[in-house]
């Protein structure tokens, strides 16, 4: 069966929450746990954010890769505003550098998160999702695509480099509050012809 990429629906919220978890190495769900009111778990917070009609993690910004009805991966992406938006006061300290990097690419089509589930790896799912992002960027007349990846994620960096992304800038990415080693966040950009 051929691989199909489609727009996400509210039924895809659980997969998109899983994609966010995998893409962030568990960091975003840890933030959700901090945000959660007493008695509410992180996945409930994440499901609520992804199920919203608007926002950076909204399912409306999502794309799902599936084969024969089996969901193999997902991507959340969108065009950034053409005027940089300063980070708000509620941005966690660890993510200030990421916000600064995103401000360097106004008007670009931004891949917020992307991941392929383990059973979908090695089947061209990631490449298909990146191709979808490129098509969406062209549809929006964006000059380029952009994404941010941890410098410690060499496997992902290799994938992005092989598909035409180059490093544009980097910032500190302090993950010590989340029990991970600090690293750097890399802004990678793919210019469109």
BAFI-3210 file (N, C-alpha, C; in Angstrom, 3 decimals, decimal comma, padded with zeros to 6 digits):
// residues 193
n [1|2|3|4|5|6|7|8|9|10|11|12|13|14|15|16|17|18|19|20|21|22|23|24|25|26|27|28|29|30|31|32|33|34|35|36|37|38|39|40|41|42|43|44|45|46|47|48|49|50|51|52|53|54|55|56|57|58|59|60|61|62|63|64|65|66|67|68|69|70|71|72|73|74|75|76|77|78|79|80|81|82|83|84|85|86|87|88|89|90|91|92|93|94|95|96|97|98|99|100|101|102|103|104|105|106|107|108|109|110|111|112|113|114|115|116|117|118|119|120|121|122|123|124|125|126|127|128|129|130|131|132|133|134|135|136|137|138|139|140|141|142|143|144|145|146|147|148|149|150|151|152|153|154|155|156|157|158|159|160|161|162|163|164|165|166|167|168|169|170|171|172|173|174|175|176|177|178|179|180|181|182|183|184|185|186|187|188|189|190|191|192|193]
n.u [000,841|000,480|002,104|000,381|-000,119|-001,888|-004,092|-004,361|-006,923|-009,377|-009,431|-006,842|-005,426|-004,270|-002,065|-000,605|000,103|001,813|003,784|004,772|005,874|007,876|009,426|010,357|011,851|010,638|010,573|008,597|006,177|006,990|006,907|004,176|003,292|004,115|002,422|-000,021|-003,035|-003,623|-004,083|-004,458|-003,112|-000,094|-000,560|-003,244|-003,254|-001,661|-003,264|-005,454|-004,315|-003,497|-005,905|-007,147|-008,532|-006,827|-003,428|000,070|000,481|-001,868|-004,061|-004,932|-002,735|-001,474|-000,167|-000,561|001,075|000,252|-000,256|-002,293|-004,279|-002,857|-001,291|001,762|003,428|003,889|003,551|003,796|003,282|003,613|003,133|005,246|004,656|005,156|006,336|008,590|007,694|007,979|009,153|006,924|006,352|005,802|007,259|009,120|012,306|014,228|013,416|013,798|015,966|015,182|012,897|014,140|015,601|013,527|012,539|014,343|013,601|011,299|008,199|008,882|008,144|007,449|008,593|007,399|007,268|008,227|007,936|008,502|006,849|008,239|007,640|007,313|009,666|012,430|011,036|010,626|008,922|009,551|010,835|008,686|006,963|008,536|008,594|005,898|005,747|007,364|005,813|003,599|004,825|005,507|002,935|002,093|003,660|006,062|009,471|011,265|011,876|011,950|013,380|013,958|016,389|017,834|021,296|022,435|021,041|022,083|021,358|018,885|019,754|021,453|019,580|018,107|020,126|020,742|018,459|018,575|018,668|020,367|022,533|021,711|021,841|022,584|021,680|022,002|020,679|019,341|018,773|018,831|016,983|015,190|016,306|018,092|021,095|022,549|022,534|022,821|020,516|019,769|019,118|017,824|017,629|015,914|016,181|013,866|013,494]
n.v [-001,198|002,271|005,081|007,601|011,056|013,213|015,878|016,500|015,417|015,907|013,316|012,488|013,511|012,011|010,712|012,943|014,097|012,101|012,346|014,899|014,361|012,433|013,947|015,990|014,705|014,068|016,425|018,453|017,172|017,085|019,775|020,157|018,644|020,242|022,380|021,335|021,238|020,238|016,777|016,321|014,805|015,005|014,167|014,717|017,498|017,952|016,702|018,425|020,858|020,184|019,483|021,892|024,530|026,465|027,681|026,876|024,088|023,026|020,616|021,411|022,359|020,110|017,161|013,904|010,833|007,895|004,411|002,153|002,717|002,682|004,677|006,254|008,363|011,897|015,456|018,791|021,925|025,284|028,525|031,078|034,282|037,272|039,343|039,355|037,845|038,766|036,795|035,758|036,543|034,193|032,122|029,243|029,177|027,450|027,464|029,929|030,469|028,975|030,359|032,762|031,900|031,213|033,726|034,668|033,879|035,076|034,717|032,299|028,828|026,871|024,000|022,723|020,380|017,001|013,549|010,036|007,051|004,188|001,732|002,665|003,551|003,805|003,526|005,611|007,500|009,838|011,369|011,705|013,254|015,572|016,352|016,992|019,202|020,955|021,305|022,586|024,928|026,106|026,488|028,505|030,546|030,903|031,835|029,942|026,947|026,205|024,819|023,714|022,021|019,902|020,073|017,781|015,778|014,082|012,210|013,124|015,609|014,786|013,656|015,955|017,515|015,929|016,311|018,886|020,978|023,548|024,691|027,660|029,246|029,140|028,513|028,503|025,642|024,815|022,074|021,104|021,383|019,469|017,063|016,335|016,542|019,719|021,379|022,638|024,541|024,242|026,196|025,304|025,700|025,500|026,722|027,758|027,256]
n.w [000,000|-000,763|000,793|002,526|002,972|004,987|006,086|009,563|011,851|014,512|015,549|015,418|017,507|019,760|018,473|017,581|020,021|020,895|018,908|019,526|022,040|021,324|019,492|021,098|022,939|025,320|026,749|026,323|027,267|029,955|030,628|030,309|032,443|034,554|034,146|034,666|036,557|039,964|040,257|037,556|034,712|032,638|029,983|029,626|029,656|027,374|025,395|025,493|024,596|021,989|020,858|020,548|018,525|017,630|017,913|018,501|018,743|017,788|016,351|013,897|012,572|011,879|010,211|008,986|008,476|006,895|006,256|004,709|006,600|008,976|011,278|010,925|011,494|012,184|011,705|012,780|011,591|010,223|008,672|009,722|011,302|009,344|010,597|013,220|016,298|019,596|022,356|024,867|028,395|029,686|028,605|029,135|030,749|029,557|026,923|025,799|024,079|021,853|021,085|020,368|018,132|016,360|015,826|014,017|011,525|010,139|008,385|007,257|006,565|009,213|010,767|013,472|015,120|014,400|013,926|013,569|014,219|015,926|014,524|011,968|010,952|008,640|006,299|004,599|005,644|007,137|005,141|003,387|004,954|005,232|002,551|002,213|003,914|002,471|000,150|001,293|002,184|-000,248|-001,274|000,420|-000,360|000,983|001,613|002,446|004,395|007,896|010,843|014,207|015,992|018,482|019,165|020,058|018,826|016,612|014,645|013,588|012,630|010,572|008,798|008,121|006,921|004,677|003,223|002,368|004,257|006,017|008,623|010,302|012,603|016,167|019,600|023,209|024,911|027,592|029,360|031,878|033,957|033,313|033,685|031,725|029,748|029,085|025,939|022,626|020,677|017,324|014,527|011,516|008,024|004,925|001,842|-000,654|-004,137]
ca.u [000,000|001,270|002,075|-000,499|000,013|-003,160|-004,291|-004,810|-008,284|-009,413|-009,164|-005,396|-004,811|-003,342|-000,819|000,163|000,703|002,959|004,805|005,383|006,693|009,071|010,251|010,974|012,575|009,915|010,672|007,312|005,282|007,427|006,336|002,737|003,096|004,250|001,259|-001,249|-003,604|-003,557|-004,953|-004,531|-001,808|000,489|-001,177|-004,519|-002,915|-001,244|-004,435|-006,249|-003,655|-003,494|-007,297|-007,656|-008,680|-005,738|-002,241|001,208|000,354|-003,206|-004,162|-005,172|-001,418|-000,879|-000,209|-000,390|001,521|-000,341|-000,286|-003,357|-004,974|-001,960|-000,608|003,189|004,175|003,180|004,285|003,041|004,002|002,803|003,886|005,484|004,300|006,221|006,979|008,951|006,902|008,846|008,728|006,142|006,973|005,516|008,098|010,062|013,710|014,928|012,954|014,055|016,838|014,383|012,074|015,036|015,909|012,330|012,389|015,296|013,083|009,905|007,645|009,272|007,256|008,155|008,296|007,437|007,680|008,031|008,470|008,000|006,757|009,259|007,248|007,280|010,997|013,081|010,070|010,444|007,871|010,103|011,042|007,372|006,473|009,319|008,112|004,607|006,042|007,867|004,661|002,804|005,576|005,339|001,541|001,981|004,658|007,138|010,760|012,083|011,389|012,855|013,115|014,951|016,723|018,898|022,600|022,724|020,268|022,865|020,641|017,936|020,520|021,894|018,413|017,794|021,184|020,596|017,301|018,804|018,676|021,686|022,477|021,696|022,237|022,396|021,532|022,043|019,446|019,606|017,767|019,154|015,756|014,408|017,102|018,887|022,268|022,361|023,072|022,480|019,433|020,227|018,143|018,186|016,789|015,986|015,694|013,089|013,914]
ca.v [000,000|003,508|005,973|008,750|012,172|013,940|016,829|015,879|015,671|015,733|011,914|012,277|014,181|011,150|010,512|014,191|014,217|011,171|012,964|015,985|013,694|011,863|014,996|016,819|013,864|014,084|017,739|019,160|016,591|017,493|021,115|019,985|018,152|021,414|023,235|020,627|021,441|019,060|015,674|016,209|014,357|015,748|013,815|015,433|018,870|017,879|016,435|019,644|021,849|019,727|019,450|023,249|024,965|027,391|027,535|026,240|022,630|022,637|019,578|022,053|022,543|018,786|016,285|012,527|009,860|006,593|003,399|001,188|003,086|002,650|005,963|005,987|009,546|013,153|016,718|020,007|023,027|026,432|029,711|032,037|035,656|037,974|040,216|038,523|038,015|038,558|035,761|036,253|036,340|032,850|031,135|028,650|029,594|026,555|027,660|031,297|030,384|028,476|031,490|033,699|031,342|031,320|035,127|034,945|033,397|035,483|034,396|030,956|027,735|026,343|022,655|022,795|019,038|015,917|012,273|008,806|006,023|003,158|000,751|003,312|004,027|003,109|003,315|006,855|008,308|011,159|012,090|012,081|014,378|016,755|016,766|017,653|020,528|021,785|021,661|023,578|026,181|026,678|026,945|029,743|031,472|031,126|031,788|028,830|026,191|026,284|023,944|023,814|020,685|019,880|019,706|016,415|014,845|013,982|011,430|014,024|016,615|014,129|013,560|017,288|017,931|015,167|016,810|020,259|021,972|023,956|025,414|029,115|029,858|028,261|029,159|027,532|024,910|024,284|021,068|020,555|021,323|018,318|015,864|016,033|017,389|020,918|021,273|023,846|024,433|024,652|026,610|024,797|026,330|025,030|027,756|027,251|027,831]
ca.w [000,000|-000,780|001,951|002,315|003,904|005,012|007,187|010,806|012,320|015,966|015,884|015,408|018,660|020,518|017,736|017,588|021,360|020,884|018,051|020,301|023,056|020,689|018,891|022,142|023,889|026,588|027,399|026,293|028,272|031,298|030,814|030,499|033,814|035,430|033,914|035,020|037,888|040,824|039,867|036,098|034,218|031,521|028,699|029,526|029,261|025,979|024,551|025,447|023,744|020,600|020,387|020,325|017,134|017,312|018,748|017,841|018,750|017,350|015,323|012,600|011,956|011,805|009,047|009,406|007,479|007,185|005,198|004,935|007,823|010,137|011,422|011,057|011,914|012,059|011,649|013,045|010,983|009,816|008,272|010,797|010,936|008,622|011,580|014,377|017,515|020,760|023,307|025,995|029,705|030,192|027,941|030,087|030,599|028,628|025,555|025,347|022,907|020,729|020,650|019,678|016,814|015,517|015,419|012,943|010,240|009,926|007,085|006,825|006,974|010,380|011,232|014,931|015,562|013,453|014,390|012,976|015,255|015,675|013,508|010,665|010,565|007,541|005,225|003,851|006,251|007,444|003,877|002,859|005,761|004,849|001,226|002,432|004,470|001,376|-000,681|002,035|002,160|-001,593|-001,369|001,211|-000,909|001,956|000,933|002,926|005,545|009,035|011,978|015,275|016,471|019,484|018,611|020,494|018,008|015,379|013,636|012,930|011,887|009,343|007,907|007,613|005,999|003,427|002,478|001,929|005,331|006,509|009,895|010,166|013,882|017,325|020,898|024,316|025,180|028,928|029,696|033,197|034,773|032,867|033,890|030,537|029,598|028,274|024,589|021,876|019,709|015,999|013,532|010,196|007,008|003,537|000,926|-001,783|-005,433]
c.u [000,878|001,105|001,221|-000,203|-001,289|-003,162|-004,797|-006,248|-008,271|-009,144|-007,672|-004,685|-003,877|-002,010|000,023|000,791|001,924|004,102|005,533|006,307|007,988|010,003|010,976|011,771|011,942|009,907|009,317|006,304|005,689|006,909|004,839|002,440|003,189|003,030|-000,029|-001,736|-003,501|-004,565|-005,103|-003,157|-001,377|-000,203|-002,537|-004,298|-002,537|-002,399|-005,293|-005,646|-003,714|-004,910|-007,864|-007,704|-007,551|-004,572|-001,169|001,078|-001,010|-003,153|-004,373|-003,870|-000,743|-001,095|000,145|000,084|000,916|-000,268|-001,342|-004,062|-004,132|-001,165|000,859|004,004|003,349|004,106|003,311|003,871|003,055|003,721|004,031|005,039|005,472|006,928|007,317|008,112|007,803|008,265|007,985|006,820|006,752|006,332|009,091|011,507|014,440|014,585|013,164|014,930|016,096|013,497|012,920|015,357|014,718|012,125|013,336|014,752|011,619|009,458|008,035|008,194|008,018|007,676|008,489|007,905|007,417|008,629|007,782|007,977|007,737|008,889|007,171|008,644|011,598|012,173|009,807|009,389|008,367|010,304|009,709|006,788|007,225|008,897|006,773|004,825|006,523|006,727|003,815|003,501|005,430|003,923|001,333|002,923|005,717|008,477|011,587|011,331|012,413|012,418|014,222|015,137|017,842|020,194|022,970|021,995|020,915|022,139|019,670|018,672|020,996|020,772|018,122|018,852|021,058|019,420|017,392|018,785|020,110|021,513|022,577|022,189|022,053|022,327|021,661|020,675|019,669|018,476|017,973|017,930|014,892|015,192|017,918|020,084|021,931|023,053|022,876|021,299|019,953|019,035|018,639|017,148|017,010|015,356|014,915|013,499|012,845]
c.v [001,250|004,299|007,188|009,801|012,959|014,927|016,072|016,272|015,556|014,287|011,598|012,893|013,248|010,906|011,781|014,453|013,303|011,742|014,073|015,401|013,167|012,948|015,827|015,999|013,887|015,421|018,442|018,511|016,916|018,894|021,030|019,514|019,303|022,325|022,637|020,988|020,136|018,006|015,479|015,802|015,136|015,427|014,494|016,881|018,882|017,639|017,681|020,691|021,450|019,711|020,839|023,572|025,895|027,135|026,734|024,722|022,145|021,566|020,183|022,349|021,201|018,060|014,884|011,692|008,518|005,687|002,379|001,429|003,069|003,953|005,729|007,186|010,789|014,339|017,823|021,161|024,093|027,561|030,640|033,430|036,344|039,002|039,383|038,876|037,775|037,492|036,401|035,933|034,930|031,756|030,581|029,017|028,755|026,858|029,076|031,294|029,907|029,595|032,510|033,199|031,481|032,755|035,501|034,578|033,793|035,132|033,032|029,951|026,943|024,936|022,662|021,469|018,049|014,662|011,134|007,761|004,901|002,167|001,348|003,732|003,166|002,849|004,586|007,782|009,729|011,991|012,550|013,260|015,658|017,262|017,488|019,069|021,465|022,220|022,738|024,935|026,882|027,227|028,274|030,829|031,841|031,027|030,561|028,093|026,325|025,284|024,153|022,422|020,803|019,412|018,275|015,369|014,716|013,203|012,326|015,071|016,036|014,013|014,920|017,768|017,219|015,659|018,306|021,343|022,277|024,749|026,909|029,797|028,820|029,086|028,088|026,910|024,150|023,356|020,479|020,472|020,113|017,013|015,441|016,961|018,609|020,726|022,626|023,531|024,991|025,045|026,121|025,317|025,648|026,099|027,093|027,978|028,748]
c.w [000,000|000,516|001,604|003,379|003,828|006,172|008,403|011,103|013,845|016,404|015,961|016,607|019,425|019,794|017,758|018,951|021,454|020,048|018,815|021,367|022,437|020,161|019,947|023,146|025,272|027,307|027,444|027,243|029,713|031,619|031,046|031,914|034,809|035,325|034,483|036,423|038,693|040,367|038,368|035,590|032,978|030,204|028,529|029,104|027,782|025,039|024,412|024,535|022,270|020,026|020,126|018,840|016,694|018,257|018,025|017,749|018,258|016,259|013,937|011,857|011,680|010,496|009,520|008,221|007,854|005,968|005,584|006,275|009,079|010,173|011,771|011,502|011,720|012,095|012,028|012,500|010,476|009,374|009,475|010,353|010,231|009,483|012,802|015,601|018,722|021,687|024,468|027,325|030,261|029,512|028,972|029,741|029,543|027,170|025,031|024,094|021,679|020,187|019,887|018,273|015,872|015,029|014,279|011,558|010,029|008,510|006,546|007,249|008,019|010,731|012,739|015,508|014,428|014,053|013,657|014,082|014,918|014,568|012,104|010,158|009,454|006,351|004,419|004,420|006,534|006,184|003,291|003,641|005,417|003,469|001,333|002,963|003,367|000,447|-000,007|002,037|000,815|-001,771|-000,655|000,711|000,119|001,227|001,293|004,027|006,658|010,092|012,995|015,850|017,505|018,838|018,974|019,648|016,629|014,279|012,872|012,097|010,558|008,326|007,289|006,628|004,655|002,588|002,178|002,989|005,744|007,799|009,645|011,442|014,988|018,596|021,988|024,540|026,485|029,356|031,085|034,112|034,432|032,983|032,687|030,496|028,752|026,938|023,911|020,966|018,393|015,145|012,191|009,202|005,665|002,669|-000,208|-003,048|-005,980]
res [x|x|x|x|x|x|x|x|x|x|x|x|x|x|x|x|x|x|x|x|x|x|x|x|x|x|x|x|x|x|x|x|x|x|x|x|x|x|x|x|x|x|x|x|x|x|x|x|x|x|x|x|x|x|x|x|x|x|x|x|x|x|x|x|x|x|x|x|x|x|x|x|x|x|x|x|x|x|x|x|x|x|x|x|x|x|x|x|x|x|x|x|x|x|x|x|x|x|x|x|x|x|x|x|x|x|x|x|x|x|x|x|x|x|x|x|x|x|x|x|x|x|x|x|x|x|x|x|x|x|x|x|x|x|x|x|x|x|x|x|x|x|x|x|x|x|x|x|x|x|x|x|x|x|x|x|x|x|x|x|x|x|x|x|x|x|x|x|x|x|x|x|x|x|x|x|x|x|x|x|x|x|x|x|x|x|x|x|x|x|x|x|x]
***
